[in-house]
Structure formats: structure tokens, C-alpha cells
Amino acid sequence: GALVIVGVGALLRYALINVDVPSELKLVGGLVIALALGFGSLMVGNEGTRRAVSLALGGAAFGVAYLTAYSAFGLFGFIPNTTGLALLGLTSVGAAVFAVTRSALSLAILSMVGAYLAPAFAVSDPGPAVVYGYYIGASLLTLAMVMARGWRPLIHLSFLFTLAGGVFFGWTAQYYTPPHVDVMVPVLLLLSAIH
């Protein structure tokens, strides 16, 4: 699954630089690959020895969808930053639902790592309300998965990324300054309450 994701990422980059077709077709290609991998995951089944193959194909499908969504705003600039982050968030929600329905903690962890890293891929600074609103949504998604399956490692992952990622992004973007206090205080209190 990881090799497929890296391969598709390299293919998208190669297509961006060398292939002379409309950028929309390049993105449609990524979407078609993600759908084909997802369909393959459903067709393989989820029983016995086929489970590992099904999970790898499903994880690869969401990884390719994640790369395609990122390419839409990060490489091609088709959509604004906040819409791109929303697409990455929706992809993470889809991966989380897939992980919960398949009882796959490993995919849940990978989907949430992708979700928490998404603000790092923002091309421009979307502002503290968008970044921390995104972290609130990701933390609530993690809470829902923990309540549904009891996956305790996700609590630690959420806390680590929210604390470390939130502090890092906030510090580097200078969100911890007086002009942003009206946004930062409520979101930090809400994140603390969620955790």
C-alpha cells in the first residue's frame, strides 16, 4: 500500500512536470486510481487471509485520494487553501470510517496521522481559526473512534499532534500574539476539554 501511494505521488509529480495534458485530467487520473484501489479492496473481501490485502488496498486508496486532494490545491492551485484542507479532512474522515468498519486500528492511526499533518501542507497561512478549527474537528473524529472501538492509542496520538503540532504551527505562524488572543483562548480551552 505504501509503495502504491509513493508511486502515485511520483506519477502525479512527473505528470505535473512532463505530461502536456490539462491539469484536470491529471487529477481525474488520481481520482480514478483511488477509486480502482477502493473497488479492489471491496472485491477482495475482509475474511481470513484476504483481510491484509483488503486493508492494504483500502489504505492505498485513501492515500492516493489524499495526494490527489493535496495536488488540487498545493500543486495545481485549483481550489483555495481552506477548501483544500477541508478535502484533506474529508479524506481522513472517510479513512477513519473505513478503519472503524473494518476494525483496523493501524489504518485509523495512519488516517489520523494524515489528518493531523494536513495543516503542514497548507500553501499559505489560513489563519488560527481555520488551523485550530481543523484540529478541533480532527480531535472530535478521534474521540468518536475511541468511543466506537475503544482504541486508546488514538488518544495519545491526538494529544501528541494537537499539543506538539498545535504549538509548533501556532508558534511559527505567530498565533500566540495579542492580535489572535480572541481566537486562540477559546480554541485552546475547547481542545483541552476534548482531550
N, CA, C and O of each residue as an XYZ file, in Angstrom:
780
protein
N       0.807     -1.189      0.000
C       0.000      0.000      0.000
C       0.853      1.257      0.000
O       0.574      2.211     -0.727
N       1.900      1.250      0.826
C       2.783      2.425      0.895
C       3.501      2.633     -0.433
O       3.677      3.767     -0.878
N       3.914      1.540     -1.060
C       4.589      1.669     -2.356
C       3.653      2.229     -3.420
O       4.075      3.019     -4.264
N       2.396      1.828     -3.386
C       1.423      2.357     -4.344
C       1.242      3.858     -4.129
O       1.203      4.627     -5.090
N       1.133      4.270     -2.870
C       0.956      5.699     -2.574
C       2.163      6.498     -3.050
O       2.003      7.537     -3.689
N       3.373      6.021     -2.743
C       4.584      6.720     -3.175
C       4.667      6.731     -4.698
O       5.045      7.738     -5.296
N       4.315      5.619     -5.317
C       4.342      5.554     -6.777
C       3.367      6.520     -7.420
O       3.707      7.185     -8.399
N       2.166      6.606     -6.886
C       1.178      7.543     -7.440
C       1.624      8.980     -7.193
O       1.444      9.840     -8.055
N       2.207      9.248     -6.024
C       2.728     10.591     -5.760
C       3.810     10.966     -6.758
O       3.832     12.085     -7.271
N       4.706     10.028     -7.030
C       5.756     10.287     -8.023
C       5.147     10.465     -9.409
O       5.605     11.300    -10.188
N       4.120      9.682     -9.717
C       3.452      9.797    -11.013
C       2.768     11.158    -11.163
O       2.844     11.775    -12.225
N       2.108     11.623    -10.115
C       1.477     12.946    -10.175
C       2.520     14.045    -10.372
O       2.310     14.981    -11.143
N       3.636     13.922     -9.673
C       4.700     14.921     -9.841
C       5.272     14.859    -11.249
O       5.481     15.894    -11.882
N       5.522     13.672    -11.737
C       6.039     13.524    -13.101
C       5.056     14.105    -14.117
O       5.453     14.801    -15.052
N       3.773     13.811    -13.923
C       2.757     14.333    -14.843
C       2.689     15.850    -14.775
O       2.481     16.513    -15.791
N       2.865     16.402    -13.577
C       2.848     17.852    -13.423
C       3.957     18.496    -14.251
O       3.749     19.533    -14.881
N       5.125     17.880    -14.245
C       6.289     18.476    -14.903
C       6.372     18.127    -16.389
O       6.712     18.990    -17.199
N       6.069     16.878    -16.768
C       6.412     16.403    -18.103
C       5.262     16.106    -19.052
O       5.466     16.112    -20.266
N       4.083     15.850    -18.554
C       2.988     15.435    -19.424
C       2.163     16.659    -19.794
O       1.738     17.427    -18.930
N       1.946     16.824    -21.085
C       1.239     18.011    -21.579
C      -0.227     17.685    -21.833
O      -0.669     17.587    -22.978
N      -0.971     17.519    -20.744
C      -2.425     17.359    -20.806
C      -3.009     18.327    -19.782
O      -2.297     18.766    -18.879
N      -4.263     18.658    -19.904
C      -4.856     19.566    -18.911
C      -4.699     19.022    -17.490
O      -4.802     17.820    -17.249
N      -4.451     19.931    -16.570
C      -4.237     19.534    -15.171
C      -5.433     18.809    -14.596
O      -5.284     17.950    -13.728
N      -6.626     19.150    -15.077
C      -7.829     18.480    -14.593
C      -7.768     16.982    -14.864
O      -8.194     16.178    -14.034
N      -7.236     16.608    -16.032
C      -7.114     15.185    -16.372
C      -6.128     14.477    -15.457
O      -6.319     13.312    -15.111
N      -5.081     15.180    -15.069
C      -4.116     14.590    -14.143
C      -4.790     14.283    -12.803
O      -4.572     13.225    -12.213
N      -5.605     15.218    -12.338
C      -6.310     14.991    -11.074
C      -7.368     13.907    -11.202
O      -7.562     13.116    -10.279
N      -8.051     13.865    -12.338
C      -9.032     12.804    -12.576
C      -8.329     11.440    -12.568
O      -8.876     10.451    -12.080
N      -7.109     11.406    -13.115
C      -6.330     10.162    -13.081
C      -6.077      9.700    -11.657
O      -6.210      8.512    -11.362
N      -5.710     10.627    -10.760
C      -5.512     10.272     -9.359
C      -6.789      9.778     -8.712
O      -6.771      8.833     -7.923
N      -7.904     10.425     -9.050
C      -9.199     10.013     -8.510
C      -9.581      8.616     -9.013
O     -10.087      7.795     -8.248
N      -9.340      8.355    -10.291
C      -9.655      7.035    -10.866
C      -8.807      5.949    -10.198
O      -9.307      4.866     -9.895
N      -7.522      6.244     -9.969
C      -6.658      5.266     -9.296
C      -7.168      4.996     -7.878
O      -7.211      3.845     -7.446
N      -7.556      6.052     -7.153
C      -8.077      5.872     -5.792
C      -9.353      5.035     -5.803
O      -9.523      4.141     -4.974
N     -10.247      5.327     -6.745
C     -11.487      4.549     -6.836
C     -11.213      3.094     -7.207
O     -11.857      2.189     -6.677
N     -10.258      2.862     -8.117
C      -9.917      1.488     -8.506
C      -9.341      0.712     -7.323
O      -9.678     -0.454     -7.117
N      -8.472      1.362     -6.546
C      -7.919      0.693     -5.361
C      -9.021      0.412     -4.329
O      -9.040     -0.657     -3.719
N      -9.935      1.369     -4.134
C     -11.044      1.159     -3.213
C     -11.952      0.037     -3.666
O     -12.383     -0.783     -2.856
N     -12.247     -0.006     -4.969
C     -13.073     -1.088     -5.514
C     -12.372     -2.431     -5.333
O     -13.001     -3.430     -4.984
N     -11.047     -2.443     -5.578
C     -10.281     -3.671     -5.373
C     -10.333     -4.133     -3.928
O     -10.422     -5.330     -3.658
N     -10.278     -3.181     -2.994
C     -10.358     -3.523     -1.579
C     -11.693     -4.175     -1.244
O     -11.746     -5.141     -0.483
N     -12.772     -3.641     -1.816
C     -14.097     -4.220     -1.567
C     -14.244     -5.598     -2.211
O     -14.879     -6.485     -1.641
N     -13.663     -5.778     -3.393
C     -13.794     -7.043     -4.108
C     -12.991     -8.173     -3.479
O     -13.388     -9.335     -3.557
N     -11.861     -7.839     -2.855
C     -11.014     -8.875     -2.245
C     -11.726     -9.519     -1.063
O     -11.598    -10.721     -0.832
N     -12.468     -8.723     -0.325
C     -13.165     -9.262      0.842
C     -12.394     -8.958      2.112
O     -11.285     -8.424      2.076
N     -13.000     -9.307      3.232
C     -12.421     -8.963      4.533
C     -12.297    -10.189      5.438
O     -12.231    -10.048      6.659
N     -12.265    -11.375      4.861
C     -12.205    -12.591      5.665
C     -10.854    -13.265      5.521
O     -10.243    -13.267      4.453
N     -10.410    -13.833      6.621
C      -9.227    -14.675      6.623
C      -7.972    -13.989      6.103
O      -7.648    -12.862      6.479
N      -7.280    -14.706      5.228
C      -6.004    -14.216      4.716
C      -6.166    -13.045      3.756
O      -5.203    -12.327      3.489
N      -7.350    -12.850      3.244
C      -7.581    -11.730      2.319
C      -7.699    -10.389      3.030
O      -7.619     -9.338      2.393
N      -7.887    -10.418      4.327
C      -8.063     -9.182      5.091
C      -6.874     -8.235      4.934
O      -7.064     -7.034      4.738
N      -5.667     -8.755      5.017
C      -4.476     -7.911      4.912
C      -4.406     -7.227      3.547
O      -4.071     -6.046      3.453
N      -4.722     -7.972      2.499
C      -4.705     -7.393      1.151
C      -5.793     -6.331      1.024
O      -5.564     -5.266      0.452
N      -6.966     -6.622      1.555
C      -8.067     -5.673      1.505
C      -7.721     -4.383      2.238
O      -7.987     -3.291      1.735
N      -7.131     -4.505      3.425
C      -6.755     -3.325      4.187
C      -5.653     -2.534      3.494
O      -5.679     -1.303      3.500
N      -4.684     -3.225      2.898
C      -3.610     -2.527      2.176
C      -4.166     -1.764      0.977
O      -3.776     -0.622      0.731
N      -5.069     -2.387      0.237
C      -5.673     -1.699     -0.916
C      -6.535     -0.518     -0.470
O      -6.508      0.544     -1.092
N      -7.300     -0.705      0.608
C      -8.126      0.386      1.126
C      -7.278      1.539      1.639
O      -7.584      2.703      1.378
N      -6.214      1.221      2.366
C      -5.312      2.262      2.842
C      -4.645      2.993      1.689
O      -4.502      4.215      1.725
N      -4.237      2.250      0.667
C      -3.627      2.871     -0.510
C      -4.629      3.768     -1.234
O      -4.263      4.833     -1.730
N      -5.888      3.343     -1.297
C      -6.923      4.156     -1.944
C      -7.067      5.501     -1.246
O      -7.139      6.540     -1.904
N      -7.109      5.487      0.085
C      -7.229      6.751      0.811
C      -5.949      7.573      0.722
O      -6.009      8.802      0.696
N      -4.793      6.916      0.674
C      -3.537      7.640      0.499
C      -3.481      8.350     -0.843
O      -3.041      9.496     -0.927
N      -3.928      7.669     -1.891
C      -3.960      8.281     -3.222
C      -4.984      9.417     -3.265
O      -4.734     10.458     -3.873
N      -6.127      9.218     -2.623
C      -7.128     10.293     -2.560
C      -6.562     11.500     -1.819
O      -6.816     12.643     -2.200
N      -5.804     11.247     -0.772
C      -5.175     12.321     -0.010
C      -4.188     13.090     -0.893
O      -4.192     14.321     -0.902
N      -3.343     12.365     -1.634
C      -2.384     13.012     -2.541
C      -3.095     13.799     -3.637
O      -2.658     14.890     -4.004
N      -4.179     13.253     -4.156
C      -4.919     13.940     -5.215
C      -5.555     15.216     -4.679
O      -5.523     16.253     -5.343
N      -6.133     15.146     -3.479
C      -6.725     16.345     -2.872
C      -5.655     17.398     -2.619
O      -5.867     18.584     -2.871
N      -4.508     16.958     -2.123
C      -3.426     17.912     -1.896
C      -2.951     18.526     -3.212
O      -2.687     19.727     -3.276
N      -2.843     17.720     -4.247
C      -2.405     18.227     -5.557
C      -3.353     19.280     -6.098
O      -2.926     20.215     -6.777
N      -4.644     19.134     -5.800
C      -5.634     20.078     -6.318
C      -5.384     21.493     -5.823
O      -5.623     22.457     -6.550
N      -4.898     21.626     -4.579
C      -4.644     22.989     -4.097
C      -3.164     23.290     -3.916
O      -2.748     24.438     -4.074
N      -2.356     22.278     -3.588
C      -0.945     22.522     -3.328
C      -0.090     22.605     -4.570
O       0.855     23.392     -4.618
N      -0.405     21.805     -5.582
C       0.399     21.794     -6.804
C      -0.237     22.570     -7.941
O       0.439     23.322     -8.643
N      -1.553     22.386     -8.123
C      -2.217     22.989     -9.274
C      -2.941     24.280     -8.948
O      -3.236     25.058     -9.855
N      -3.235     24.528     -7.687
C      -3.896     25.762     -7.286
C      -5.318     25.910     -7.789
O      -5.781     27.030     -8.007
N      -6.029     24.789     -7.979
C      -7.407     24.847     -8.475
C      -8.390     25.346     -7.429
O      -9.393     25.979     -7.759
N      -8.101     25.063     -6.184
C      -9.026     25.420     -5.111
C      -8.260     26.184     -4.038
O      -7.045     26.025     -3.919
N      -8.945     27.005     -3.261
C      -8.247     27.752     -2.205
C      -7.782     26.843     -1.075
O      -8.199     25.692     -0.951
N      -6.910     27.404     -0.267
C      -6.293     26.673      0.834
C      -7.305     26.052      1.787
O      -7.181     24.879      2.141
N      -8.299     26.816      2.204
C      -9.261     26.294      3.185
C     -10.092     25.166      2.595
O     -10.410     24.205      3.296
N     -10.448     25.264      1.323
C     -11.183     24.179      0.673
C     -10.302     22.946      0.560
O     -10.770     21.823      0.745
N      -9.026     23.156      0.257
C      -8.088     22.034      0.189
C      -7.942     21.329      1.519
O      -7.931     20.099      1.573
N      -7.830     22.100      2.603
C      -7.762     21.488      3.930
C      -9.048     20.737      4.245
O      -9.016     19.682      4.878
N     -10.178     21.278      3.803
C     -11.456     20.589      4.015
C     -11.480     19.258      3.270
O     -11.970     18.261      3.800
N     -10.950     19.234      2.038
C     -10.878     17.976      1.284
C      -9.977     16.965      1.975
O     -10.304     15.780      2.038
N      -8.838     17.428      2.494
C      -7.954     16.520      3.227
C      -8.654     16.001      4.485
O      -8.506     14.834      4.847
N      -9.411     16.866      5.142
C     -10.172     16.439      6.313
C     -11.234     15.412      5.968
O     -11.405     14.429      6.689
N     -11.952     15.631      4.867
C     -12.975     14.663      4.436
C     -12.353     13.324      4.070
O     -12.924     12.270      4.348
N     -11.183     13.370      3.445
C     -10.478     12.126      3.120
C     -10.112     11.381      4.399
O     -10.232     10.157      4.468
N      -9.668     12.116      5.403
C      -9.339     11.488      6.686
C     -10.581     10.910      7.360
O     -10.512      9.846      7.975
N     -11.707     11.597      7.250
C     -12.963     11.070      7.802
C     -13.334      9.769      7.097
O     -13.717      8.796      7.746
N     -13.221      9.751      5.764
C     -13.508      8.524      5.014
C     -12.607      7.377      5.435
O     -13.064      6.246      5.603
N     -11.319      7.674      5.605
C     -10.380      6.636      6.045
C     -10.703      6.169      7.453
O     -10.570      4.983      7.755
N     -11.125      7.081      8.318
C     -11.486      6.700      9.683
C     -12.723      5.808      9.696
O     -12.773      4.826     10.437
N     -13.713      6.142      8.884
C     -14.916      5.305      8.794
C     -14.546      3.915      8.278
O     -15.031      2.906      8.792
N     -13.688      3.869      7.262
C     -13.222      2.587      6.728
C     -12.517      1.789      7.826
O     -12.756      0.591      7.973
N     -11.641      2.455      8.603
C     -10.904      1.765      9.655
C     -11.842      1.232     10.739
O     -11.668      0.110     11.215
N     -12.828      2.029     11.126
C     -13.756      1.596     12.178
C     -14.613      0.434     11.689
O     -14.816     -0.536     12.419
N     -15.114      0.524     10.465
C     -15.965     -0.566      9.960
C     -15.184     -1.843      9.718
O     -15.755     -2.933      9.763
N     -13.894     -1.728      9.463
C     -13.050     -2.911      9.253
C     -12.275     -3.322     10.499
O     -11.487     -4.267     10.453
N     -12.490     -2.624     11.610
C     -11.775     -2.904     12.871
C     -10.268     -2.915     12.669
O      -9.583     -3.839     13.106
N      -9.755     -1.885     12.006
C      -8.330     -1.815     11.670
C      -7.700     -0.612     12.374
O      -7.710      0.504     11.854
N      -7.157     -0.858     13.559
C      -6.514      0.203     14.321
C      -5.359      0.819     13.549
O      -5.157      2.032     13.602
N      -4.599     -0.001     12.834
C      -3.444      0.520     12.094
C      -3.881      1.559     11.063
O      -3.223      2.588     10.909
N      -4.975      1.306     10.359
C      -5.467      2.286      9.388
C      -6.030      3.523     10.080
O      -5.926      4.630      9.553
N      -6.620      3.343     11.244
C      -7.116      4.501     11.994
C      -5.963      5.410     12.392
O      -6.062      6.632     12.288
N      -4.871      4.809     12.847
C      -3.705      5.603     13.228
C      -3.133      6.316     12.014
O      -2.812      7.501     12.091
N      -2.999      5.610     10.888
C      -2.470      6.247      9.679
C      -3.380      7.363      9.180
O      -2.897      8.410      8.746
N      -4.684      7.149      9.238
C      -5.596      8.194      8.767
C      -5.515      9.428      9.651
O      -5.599     10.552      9.156
N      -5.352      9.230     10.949
C      -5.274     10.381     11.843
C      -3.916     11.076     11.760
O      -3.840     12.291     11.937
N      -2.854     10.333     11.496
C      -1.562     10.992     11.253
C      -1.687     11.908     10.040
O      -1.223     13.048     10.062
N      -2.318     11.400      8.981
C      -2.558     12.236      7.806
C      -3.429     13.438      8.126
O      -3.184     14.541      7.638
N      -4.441     13.219      8.942
C      -5.332     14.329      9.305
C      -4.590     15.400     10.086
O      -4.753     16.590      9.819
N      -3.784     14.989     11.040
C      -3.095     15.975     11.869
C      -1.954     16.679     11.136
O      -1.578     17.791     11.506
N      -1.399     16.043     10.104
C      -0.325     16.682      9.345
C      -0.838     17.610      8.252
O      -0.064     18.394      7.701
N      -2.116     17.540      7.930
C      -2.663     18.324      6.815
C      -2.370     19.821      6.902
O      -2.027     20.413      5.879
N      -2.486     20.466      8.070
C      -2.175     21.903      8.097
C      -0.737     22.224      7.702
O      -0.454     23.336      7.257
N       0.175     21.261      7.858
C       1.562     21.496      7.445
C       1.674     21.626      5.935
O       2.632     22.211      5.431
N       0.696     21.082      5.207
C       0.741     21.129      3.751
C       0.057     22.368      3.183
O       0.011     22.547      1.966
N      -0.465     23.211      4.043
C      -1.130     24.416      3.550
C      -0.123     25.296      2.821
O       0.974     25.543      3.322
N      -0.495     25.759      1.654
C       0.405     26.561      0.838
C       0.593     27.943      1.450
O       1.704     28.474      1.469
N      -0.478     28.516      1.944
C      -0.394     29.810      2.613
C      -1.041     29.681      3.982
O      -1.720     28.693      4.263
N      -0.835     30.668      4.822
C      -1.352     30.630      6.183
C      -2.860     30.874      6.183
O      -3.301     31.974      5.851
N      -3.663     29.862      6.553
C      -5.115     30.053      6.562
C      -5.632     30.807      7.780
O      -6.805     31.177      7.820
N      -4.784     31.039      8.766
C      -5.197     31.762      9.967
C      -5.494     30.817     11.115
O      -5.754     29.633     10.896
N      -5.456     31.331     12.339
C      -5.623     30.469     13.511
C      -7.006     29.838     13.617
O      -7.130     28.712     14.098
N      -8.039     30.534     13.179
C      -9.385     29.964     13.285
C      -9.510     28.717     12.418
O     -10.113     27.733     12.846
N      -8.956     28.736     11.216
C      -9.031     27.590     10.311
C      -8.156     26.447     10.826
O      -8.606     25.303     10.892
N      -6.904     26.753     11.190
C      -5.975     25.701     11.634
C      -6.500     25.025     12.899
O      -6.549     23.797     12.968
N      -6.887     25.807     13.889
C      -7.327     25.211     15.147
C      -8.751     24.672     15.056
O      -9.104     23.749     15.791
N      -9.565     25.222     14.179
C     -10.860     24.616     13.906
C     -10.687     23.234     13.296
O     -11.424     22.299     13.609
N      -9.696     23.125     12.417
C      -9.359     21.834     11.818
C      -8.908     20.854     12.903
O      -9.334     19.699     12.910
N      -8.045     21.310     13.822
C      -7.585     20.440     14.906
C      -8.744     20.025     15.821
O      -8.763     18.902     16.324
N      -9.683     20.904     16.031
C     -10.858     20.549     16.837
C     -11.646     19.445     16.134
O     -12.060     18.475     16.769
N     -11.854     19.591     14.820
C     -12.556     18.553     14.058
C     -11.823     17.225     14.093
O     -12.450     16.180     14.267
N     -10.496     17.246     13.931
C      -9.709     16.015     13.969
C      -9.759     15.380     15.356
O      -9.826     14.156     15.477
N      -9.727     16.196     16.388
C      -9.806     15.669     17.752
C     -11.175     15.055     18.034
O     -11.263     14.029     18.709
N     -12.236     15.665     17.529
C     -13.574     15.095     17.694
C     -13.717     13.780     16.935
O     -14.364     12.849     17.414
N     -13.103     13.705     15.733
C     -13.116     12.451     14.974
C     -12.379     11.360     15.743
O     -12.830     10.216     15.796
N     -11.254     11.716     16.334
C     -10.511     10.754     17.147
C     -11.342     10.301     18.339
O     -11.387      9.112     18.657
N     -11.997     11.247     18.994
C     -12.854     10.907     20.132
C     -13.968      9.948     19.715
O     -14.286      9.008     20.443
N     -14.555     10.185     18.552
C     -15.621      9.293     18.057
C     -15.080      7.884     17.824
O     -15.751      6.906     18.155
N     -13.875      7.767     17.259
C     -13.302      6.436     17.033
C     -12.966      5.742     18.345
O     -13.151      4.532     18.475
N     -12.472      6.502     19.315
C     -12.156      5.911     20.617
C     -13.438      5.427     21.292
O     -13.458      4.355     21.898
N     -14.496      6.208     21.188
C     -15.767      5.794     21.797
C     -16.365      4.596     21.064
O     -16.979      3.735     21.694
N     -16.193      4.527     19.737
C     -16.769      3.426     18.964
C     -16.003      2.126     19.164
O     -16.613      1.062     19.269
N     -14.679      2.196     19.218
C     -13.868      0.979     19.260
C     -12.998      0.825     20.502
O     -12.443     -0.249     20.737
N     -12.872      1.882     21.299
C     -12.010      1.796     22.482
C     -10.534      1.796     22.152
O      -9.731      1.251     22.909
N     -10.166      2.393     21.044
C      -8.764      2.424     20.616
C      -8.007      3.493     21.373
O      -7.947      4.643     20.936
N      -7.431      3.128     22.502
C      -6.723      4.068     23.362
C      -5.493      4.711     22.716
O      -5.222      5.877     23.001
N      -4.731      4.012     21.857
C      -3.561      4.674     21.247
C      -3.925      5.948     20.476
O      -3.090      6.840     20.328
N      -5.144      6.033     19.992
C      -5.550      7.234     19.265
C      -5.621      8.454     20.186
O      -5.404      9.582     19.744
N      -5.923      8.223     21.464
C      -5.962      9.332     22.415
C      -4.568      9.958     22.510
O      -4.417     11.179     22.473
N      -3.566      9.107     22.631
C      -2.193      9.602     22.753
C      -1.743     10.293     21.468
O      -1.077     11.328     21.508
N      -2.114      9.713     20.338
C      -1.765     10.316     19.050
C      -2.415     11.689     18.914
O      -1.767     12.647     18.494
N      -3.672     11.781     19.261
C      -4.383     13.050     19.175
C      -3.765     14.087     20.095
O      -3.560     15.236     19.703
N      -3.472     13.679     21.316
C      -2.881     14.611     22.270
C      -1.512     15.065     21.789
O      -1.198     16.254     21.854
N      -0.696     14.141     21.309
C       0.643     14.477     20.822
C       0.580     15.462     19.660
O       1.259     16.488     19.672
N      -0.235     15.147     18.660
C      -0.292     16.013     17.491
C      -0.963     17.341     17.794
O      -0.554     18.376     17.268
N      -1.985     17.323     18.632
C      -2.653     18.574     18.957
C      -1.729     19.459     19.768
O      -1.629     20.662     19.526
N      -1.050     18.848     20.740
C      -0.147     19.638     21.572
C       1.093     20.046     20.773
O       1.380     21.235     20.633
N       1.819     19.067     20.254
C       3.076     19.383     19.548
C       2.812     20.126     18.241
O       3.444     21.146     17.967
N       1.880     19.616     17.434
C       1.582     20.261     16.168
C       0.964     21.623     16.357
O       1.324     22.581     15.673
N       0.022     21.709     17.299
C      -0.622     22.987     17.558
C       0.346     24.032     18.067
O       0.287     25.191     17.657
N       1.237     23.631     18.960
C       2.237     24.566     19.469
C       3.203     24.959     18.359
O       3.531     26.136     18.210
N       3.662     23.978     17.575
C       4.620     24.272     16.502
C       4.014     25.208     15.454
O       4.613     26.226     15.107
N       2.813     24.858     14.947
C       2.189     25.702     13.921
C       1.824     27.072     14.479
O       1.995     28.091     13.811
N       1.326     27.084     15.700
C       0.961     28.354     16.305
C       2.162     29.245     16.555
O       2.100     30.458     16.353
N       3.252     28.639     16.995
C       4.458     29.413     17.275
C       5.081     29.940     15.988
O       5.425     31.120     15.904
N       5.228     29.085     14.993
C       5.864     29.517     13.746
C       5.005     30.518     12.968
O       5.538     31.370     12.258
N       3.692     30.419     13.098
C       2.807     31.355     12.405
C       2.489     32.583     13.259
O       1.727     33.456     12.843
N       3.082     32.643     14.460
C       2.896     33.759     15.391
C       1.423     33.964     15.768
O       0.915     35.085     15.793
N       0.750     32.825     16.062
C      -0.629     32.897     16.531
C      -0.705     33.259     18.010
O      -1.729     33.752     18.481
N       0.386     33.012     18.745
C       0.386     33.304     20.182
C       0.814     34.754     20.405
O       1.778     35.031     21.118
N       0.092     35.650     19.792
C       0.346     37.079     19.931
C      -0.969     37.775     20.281
O      -2.041     37.218     20.042
N      -0.904     38.967     20.836
C      -2.140     39.660     21.257
C      -3.219     39.797     20.173
O      -4.400     39.709     20.509
N      -2.881     40.008     18.888
C      -3.969     40.146     17.905
C      -4.834     38.884     17.738
O      -5.969     38.969     17.268
N      -4.297     37.721     18.121
C      -5.026     36.469     17.922
C      -5.627     35.910     19.211
O      -6.164     34.802     19.206
N      -5.545     36.651     20.303
C      -5.997     36.116     21.583
C      -7.494     35.793     21.583
O      -7.915     34.854     22.258
N      -8.295     36.545     20.845
C      -9.738     36.293     20.833
C     -10.093     34.975     20.157
O     -11.163     34.423     20.412
N      -9.213     34.461     19.298
C      -9.423     33.161     18.659
C      -8.718     32.061     19.450
O      -9.277     30.983     19.656
N      -7.498     32.333     19.888
C      -6.672     31.291     20.488
C      -7.190     30.810     21.847
O      -7.177     29.608     22.111
N      -7.636     31.699     22.694
C      -8.084     31.285     24.032
C      -9.271     30.315     23.942
O      -9.225     29.260     24.574
N     -10.337     30.629     23.180
C     -11.449     29.668     23.116
C     -11.065     28.325     22.490
O     -11.497     27.275     22.966
N     -10.251     28.350     21.420
C      -9.930     27.064     20.776
C      -9.020     26.223     21.644
O      -9.150     24.999     21.659
N      -8.100     26.845     22.368
C      -7.243     26.070     23.267
C      -8.043     25.484     24.430
O      -7.789     24.357     24.855
N      -8.995     26.238     24.936
C      -9.854     25.703     26.001
C     -10.716     24.552     25.481
O     -10.902     23.552     26.174
N     -11.235     24.692     24.273
C     -12.058     23.631     23.697
C     -11.227     22.374     23.425
O     -11.681     21.262     23.693
N     -10.013     22.545     22.894
C      -9.149     21.388     22.672
C      -8.799     20.707     23.988
O      -8.760     19.478     24.058
N      -8.548     21.483     25.019
C      -8.262     20.890     26.341
C      -9.469     20.109     26.853
O      -9.316     19.022     27.410
N     -10.661     20.658     26.666
C     -11.875     19.971     27.113
C     -12.085     18.661     26.347
O     -12.486     17.658     26.936
N     -11.819     18.667     25.046
C     -11.989     17.441     24.241
C     -11.034     16.364     24.723
O     -11.410     15.198     24.840
N      -9.796     16.758     25.002
C      -8.819     15.749     25.426
C      -9.029     15.344     26.879
O      -8.294     14.504     27.398
